[in-house]
């Protein structure tokens, strides 16, 4: 096995980010401290009821990380391994909140490694203060008119407020 300096590793953090949460932001920042380049790959949602449109999620993350040259935000469709090849990424970063997350992520990691053996997956445990946050719960609270300010960055709150003011259902 060839040793690599951690700064030569190109990390890919995929997700739907619907909406981006403080847990996502924390994980991206922590990945930046470990790897030279972090590409955040926003997946187009199929079969779900999105809160935010694909382009809105990409633009939000670009806005949030505009001052961080180590973070690149892209959109993707299709297989994650194809996205990894296109971005020359050699590590996938995944966050784990609970043991049930590990079960799902481990299986996906194994499949990705069979399809692309040179692609490694690194699991980062969520910080305790974010371990209960999920985009699904945040969406549910937002749609019921609840306060999500403790769970999402200010840019997300601003966009949702703007959408509501313009008559869009959340």
C-alpha angles and dihedrals in degrees: 000000000000115000116232130196107242088237091063092056114101110210127204120201109191128189146126093250092199089183114358108239134201086255090059092047092050092050093050091050091049091048089053090056090054103040136040098231128023120190113195108208114201111206122217107241120237124179094012133097102245122213091200130031119250094253092047091056092049092047093047092054091046089052093047093049099034091117096050113084091188092066123076120184120208137163123231144183128190129028121000091223089058089052089050091052093048092051094041088237119162099182132051115206118210130179123225123203101165141008089261088059088055092053093054095039093048092055092048090047091052092051092047090050092052091051094042111018095186091060114094127194121219118197119209120193113230117247111261094249090058100037094101097046119104130167088233092059092042090052091049093050092046093050090052091052096253127148111266097171092112091057108042139046119262092253090063092050091050093051093048091049090050091049092050092048089053092053100257118145113235 
